[in-house]
Amino acid sequence: MQDPAEIKDFEEIVRNILNIAIRLAGVALFIMLIVGGFKYLTAGGDPKKAEAAQKTLTYAIGGLVLVILAWFILLFIKEFTGVDVTKFQIIPTP
């Protein structure tokens, strides 16, 4: 018979989900950069296709900047408040 789930199990689940989300964001960025580069190379001088490729690249880089900025904001909060908001933890009640 298995033990019932505990709060620490929920913490581990959330931690795993966040780790997977960060990795998926990196993979999505890489794929969008490849797609945008391919679209740009195959535009063949067509201004509309080149503009669409440029938008794809711009959005991919913008997404990367937003993810990095969010991470730095969390580190900034940790540095100045001492609260580690990058680590998910449920505080037990006494």
Secondary structure, 3 states (H helix, E strand, C coil): CCCCCCHHHHHHHHHHHHHHHHHHHHHHHHHHHHHHHHHHHCCCCCHHHHHHHHHHHHHHHHHHHHHHHHHHHHHHHHHHHCCCCCCCCCCCCC
